[in-house]
Amino acid sequence: MCAADSCGRNFAVISDGRKRIEKITSRKNPLVRHLKQLGASREYRLSHGELLCAGIRCLRDAATRARITAICALEPIALPELASLPQTLVTPDVLEYISPLKSPPGVLFSCEIPRYDAKIDPRGRYIILDGVQDPGNVGAVIRSAAAFGIDAVLLHGACADPFNPKTVRAAMGALFWQRIIETDDMALTAAVNDGLVIYGAALSDAPRDVRSVDLSSASVAVGSEGAGLSERILSLCRERVIIPMQPGTQSLNAAVSAGILLWEMYKG
């Protein structure tokens, strides 16, 4: 049995008998503390330029598009495309301590935060989320936007952090290739003045059925299920549109609404 140092480290040998991998058994280890903070604090993520991700699929996606800074796993990852990346083994209790997820997969890793072009092209096609605070909804929309080839997901108001681990988890790796822009009133107003066309998913006295609107070269704004779109965003919209539903149905989840609208944008 390997002896551990004051930071709870020892060494394990993977199955080929040649490569030695560090193993961490203590929550006090500096890497463990660093990853814990990445998962817990937006300010810490931004100050270090890193985010915390989970799962082997997300790791595979990130490895082709971002610089991986650390990998912690319960077992060595024996995949050729990841062979050059440094790995650290951790015990189950350490993995659970690091992860903000209730049921973390067997792999956690950190990588550099993606950098996106923040320019809003008035000829572009965007899905605008206005005050959508649930990380799962924001992540699901990012994933759908990537699937339907949208130019960018614009986050306005008090939206969930796109690099929150729960957002990252719901996005299923899509944030590594889908452009995301955190924007404000000034930038959106300037884009509309330059010709950006926005339709708002909201009720009105005479809303248009979204199926009757050509969204092939337009953008759509979606608010939270509870609050809907802000007055500022509504003032920038050309028209309000609704998704037809059965009588008595009050509303749809923000991610579901966005998915339907993205399909309408995609099919043209």
C-alpha positions in Angstrom: 0.0 0.0 0.0 1.3 3.4 -0.9 2.0 6.0 1.8 0.2 9.3 1.6 1.7 12.7 2.2 0.2 15.6 4.1 -2.0 16.5 1.1 -3.4 13.0 0.8 -1.4 12.0 -2.3 0.0 8.6 -3.3 0.7 6.9 -6.6 -1.1 4.2 -8.5 0.1 2.2 -11.5 -2.3 1.8 -14.4 -2.9 -1.5 -16.2 0.0 -1.3 -18.6 2.5 -1.3 -15.7 4.5 1.7 -17.1 2.7 5.0 -16.6 2.3 6.2 -13.0 -0.6 8.3 -12.0 -0.9 10.4 -8.9 -3.8 9.6 -6.6 -5.4 12.0 -4.2 -7.2 10.8 -1.1 -7.6 14.1 0.8 -10.0 17.0 0.5 -7.3 19.3 1.6 -5.2 18.8 -1.6 -4.7 22.1 -3.4 -6.0 20.7 -6.7 -9.1 19.4 -5.0 -9.7 22.8 -3.4 -9.2 24.5 -6.7 -11.7 22.3 -8.5 -14.2 22.7 -5.7 -14.0 26.5 -6.0 -14.4 26.3 -9.8 -17.7 24.4 -9.3 -18.9 26.7 -6.6 -18.1 30.3 -7.5 -18.7 32.3 -10.7 -16.2 34.9 -9.5 -13.5 32.2 -9.0 -14.1 30.8 -12.4 -13.8 34.1 -14.1 -10.7 35.1 -12.1 -8.9 31.9 -13.1 -10.4 31.6 -16.6 -11.4 28.0 -16.0 -14.6 26.0 -15.6 -15.4 22.6 -14.1 -17.0 19.9 -16.3 -18.1 16.3 -15.8 -18.3 13.1 -17.8 -16.2 11.3 -20.4 -18.3 12.5 -23.3 -17.9 16.2 -22.3 -14.2 15.5 -21.9 -13.9 14.1 -25.4 -15.7 17.2 -26.8 -13.6 19.6 -24.8 -10.3 17.9 -25.6 -10.7 18.9 -29.3 -11.6 22.5 -28.7 -10.2 23.7 -25.3 -7.1 23.4 -23.2 -7.7 20.8 -20.5 -6.0 21.9 -17.2 -6.8 18.9 -14.9 -8.6 15.5 -15.0 -9.7 13.7 -11.9 -11.2 10.3 -12.2 -12.0 7.2 -10.2 -10.2 4.9 -12.7 -7.6 5.6 -15.3 -9.1 6.7 -18.7 -7.7 4.4 -21.3 -8.7 6.2 -24.5 -6.1 6.9 -27.3 -7.4 10.5 -27.9 -6.9 11.4 -24.3 -3.5 9.6 -23.8 -1.5 12.8 -23.8 -3.6 14.5 -21.1 -2.5 14.4 -17.5 -4.7 12.4 -15.2 -5.2 12.3 -11.4 -7.0 9.5 -9.6 -9.3 10.4 -6.7 -11.3 8.4 -4.2 -15.1 8.4 -4.4 -15.5 10.7 -1.4 -13.1 13.2 -2.9 -14.9 13.2 -6.2 -18.3 13.7 -4.5 -16.7 16.6 -2.4 -15.5 18.3 -5.6 -18.7 18.0 -7.6 -21.7 20.3 -7.1 -23.8 17.6 -8.9 -25.8 15.2 -6.8 -24.7 12.2 -8.7 -21.4 13.0 -10.4 -20.0 10.7 -13.1 -16.7 9.1 -12.5 -14.7 11.8 -14.3 -14.4 15.5 -13.5 -12.1 17.9 -15.3 -11.3 21.6 -15.6 -10.5 23.5 -18.8 -10.1 27.0 -20.1 -13.3 29.0 -20.5 -14.1 29.2 -24.2 -13.7 32.6 -25.7 -16.4 33.8 -28.1 -16.7 36.6 -30.6 -19.0 39.0 -28.8 -20.1 40.9 -31.9 -23.8 40.8 -32.6 -24.2 40.9 -36.4 -27.6 42.5 -37.3 -27.9 39.9 -40.1 -27.4 37.0 -37.7 -29.9 34.6 -36.3 -30.0 34.4 -32.5 -32.0 32.9 -29.7 -32.2 35.5 -26.9 -32.8 34.3 -23.3 -34.1 37.1 -21.1 -33.7 36.4 -17.4 -33.8 32.6 -17.6 -32.2 31.7 -14.3 -32.4 27.9 -14.3 -29.0 26.5 -15.3 -30.6 23.4 -16.8 -32.8 25.4 -19.1 -30.0 27.6 -20.3 -27.8 24.6 -20.9 -30.6 22.8 -22.8 -31.1 25.8 -25.0 -27.3 26.0 -25.8 -27.5 22.4 -26.8 -30.5 22.9 -29.0 -29.0 26.1 -30.6 -25.9 24.1 -31.6 -28.1 21.4 -33.1 -30.0 23.9 -35.3 -27.1 26.0 -36.4 -28.0 29.3 -34.6 -25.3 32.0 -34.8 -25.3 32.6 -31.0 -27.2 32.3 -27.8 -27.6 35.8 -26.3 -28.0 35.9 -22.5 -29.7 39.1 -21.3 -30.6 40.1 -17.8 -30.2 37.8 -14.8 -29.6 34.6 -16.8 -27.8 31.6 -15.3 -24.1 31.5 -15.6 -23.3 29.6 -18.9 -20.2 28.1 -17.1 -22.1 26.9 -14.0 -21.5 23.1 -13.8 -25.2 22.5 -14.1 -25.4 24.6 -17.2 -22.4 22.8 -18.7 -23.9 19.4 -17.8 -27.2 20.3 -19.6 -25.4 21.6 -22.6 -23.7 18.2 -23.1 -20.5 19.8 -24.4 -22.2 22.1 -26.9 -20.7 25.2 -25.3 -17.4 24.3 -26.8 -18.6 25.0 -30.3 -21.8 27.0 -29.8 -21.2 30.8 -29.5 -22.6 32.3 -26.3 -22.8 36.1 -25.7 -23.7 37.8 -22.5 -25.3 41.0 -23.6 -27.1 44.1 -22.4 -29.7 46.7 -23.4 -27.1 48.9 -25.1 -25.7 46.2 -27.4 -29.1 44.8 -28.3 -30.6 48.3 -29.0 -27.6 49.1 -31.3 -28.1 45.8 -33.1 -31.8 46.4 -33.6 -31.1 50.0 -34.9 -28.7 48.4 -37.4 -31.4 46.0 -38.7 -31.6 43.0 -36.3 -35.1 41.6 -36.4 -36.4 40.1 -33.1 -39.7 38.3 -32.4 -40.7 38.0 -28.8 -42.4 34.8 -27.5 -45.1 36.5 -25.4 -48.8 37.0 -25.1 -50.5 40.2 -26.4 -53.9 41.4 -27.5 -53.3 40.0 -31.0 -50.3 37.7 -30.9 -49.3 35.9 -34.1 -49.1 32.1 -34.4 -45.4 31.4 -34.8 -46.2 29.0 -37.6 -47.4 32.0 -39.7 -44.1 34.0 -39.2 -41.0 33.6 -41.4 -38.2 33.2 -38.8 -35.6 32.0 -41.3 -33.6 35.3 -41.1 -34.8 36.5 -37.7 -34.0 36.2 -34.0 -36.4 35.1 -31.2 -36.5 36.2 -27.6 -37.7 33.9 -24.8 -38.2 34.8 -21.1 -38.5 32.8 -18.0 -41.6 30.8 -17.4 -42.6 32.9 -14.4 -41.7 36.4 -15.5 -41.8 36.3 -19.3 -40.0 38.8 -21.3 -38.9 42.1 -19.8 -40.5 45.4 -21.0 -37.1 46.4 -22.4 -36.8 43.3 -24.6 -40.4 43.6 -25.7 -39.8 47.1 -26.8 -37.1 45.8 -29.2 -39.3 43.2 -30.7 -40.9 43.6 -34.1 -43.9 41.5 -33.1 -45.0 39.1 -30.4 -45.6 35.4 -31.3 -47.1 32.5 -29.5 -46.8 28.8 -29.7 -50.3 27.3 -30.2 -51.3 25.0 -27.4 -54.4 23.1 -26.3 -57.0 25.2 -24.4 -56.3 25.4 -20.7 -52.6 25.0 -21.1 -50.9 27.9 -19.5 -47.2 27.9 -20.5 -44.2 25.8 -21.5 -40.9 25.4 -19.9 -38.4 28.0 -21.2 -36.1 25.4 -22.8 -39.1 23.6 -24.4 -40.4 26.9 -25.8 -36.9 27.8 -27.1 -36.6 24.4 -28.7 -39.8 24.7 -30.7 -38.9 28.2 -31.8 -35.4 27.1 -32.8 -37.0 24.4 -35.0 -39.2 27.1 -36.6 -36.1 29.1 -37.3 -34.3 26.1 -38.7 -36.9 24.9 -41.1 -37.5 28.4 -42.5 
